[in-house]
Amino acid sequence: MQTTPSRIFLALVFSLCCGLVQADEVTWISDSSGCSVANIFPQEGESINWYGTCKKGRADGRGKLIWFLNGQTIGVYEGQMVDGWAEGQGKFTRKDGVYTGEWKNSLQNGKGHYQHEDGSWYEGSWKDGHPHGHGQMRTPEGKLFSGTWYNGQYEDERAPANRT
């Protein structure tokens, strides 16, 4: 299928609209003391406890954030918060694995390591919550991959160098 200028324009308009919608979808969730954090993936029945400093109604500084779903613990974040967002170094533990590394806007960004409960792991670069850039991964069977990831998908070393 040939790409026409009108198709390119429609794709550009769609991407700009979707970017704005995603930014507007961020909700805030507060603990019992009224301290709030960004909730980028809201679910019915969620609640939190924040153990740390609260500035202007938002979690700020080093602390511990516990996420609950219908009263059951589903995750624990220990690390830096800035104005209600996970930023800088932090560790997030869930029942199926642990991520330790850098955060930006409450998503894994920068260098980090994810260890899954089945023994598999990924260590390397992250962007917007996905492996992105150079890294290594071990499968549950013990096979080791080293190479480039693009938005969470493995590409071998022959992948195009102009992707960012």
C-alpha positions, -999 to +999 in steps of 0.1 A: +000+000+000+014+034-010+016+061+017+000+093+006+004+127+023-032+125+035-024+092+053+007+107+069-013+137+080-041+115+095-014+094+113+001+125+127-032+139+139-041+106+155-008+104+174-011+139+187-047+133+199-038+100+216-009+117+233-032+143+248-058+118+258-032+097+277-019+127+296-055+136+306-062+100+318-038+102+348-058+100+380-047+106+416-052+082+445-049+093+481-042+074+513-062+078+545-042+108+555-049+126+522-015+122+506-018+115+469+002+097+442-003+095+404-023+064+394-015+058+358-032+024+356-063+029+378-084-002+388-117-005+407-110-013+444-076+002+447-062+019+478-027+029+490-007+036+521+022+061+518+050+061+545+070+092+538+069+130+535+038+146+520+043+181+504+013+201+493-009+169+494+014+147+473+040+121+482+075+136+480+109+123+491+121+088+499+095+065+513+074+033+509+042+031+489+019+001+493-008-007+467-039-027+476-066-042+454-098-050+474-077-050+506-050-073+494-014-061+488-005-061+451+027-041+451+052-022+472+073+006+459+103+018+480+122+048+467+121+084+456+088+102+449+086+137+434+053+156+436+034+123+437+054+105+410+080+077+413+112+095+401+148+085+404+159+053+421+133+028+434+123-008+439+089-022+430+079-056+443+049-076+431+040-112+436+055-122+403+087-102+403+109-073+414+121-042+394+151-023+408+163+008+390+155+042+376+120+057+373+105+087+356+068+097+357+061+064+376+074+042+348+107+024+345+131+047+326+169+045+325+189+015+338+172-012+357+169-049+365+137-070+365+137-104+382+107-126+375+096-153+400+102-180+374+140-172+374+140-152+342+153-116+342+161-086+321+188-061+329+195-030+308+179+001+294+142+009+299+119+035+284+083+043+294+079+010+313+094-013+287+129-027+279+143-003+253+179-001+242+207-025+250+202-052+276+205-088+285+177-113+292+177-148+306+147-170+299+132-194+325+151-222+307+184-204+312+189-192+276+207-158+276+199-131+250+220-100+246+210-073+222+186-045+216+150-041+226+126-016+210+094-008+231+097-042+249+104-063+218+138-081+213+157-072+181+191-087+173+222-066+169+214-061+132+184-039+142+182-004+126+204+020+145+181+050+139+153+039+163+150+060+195 
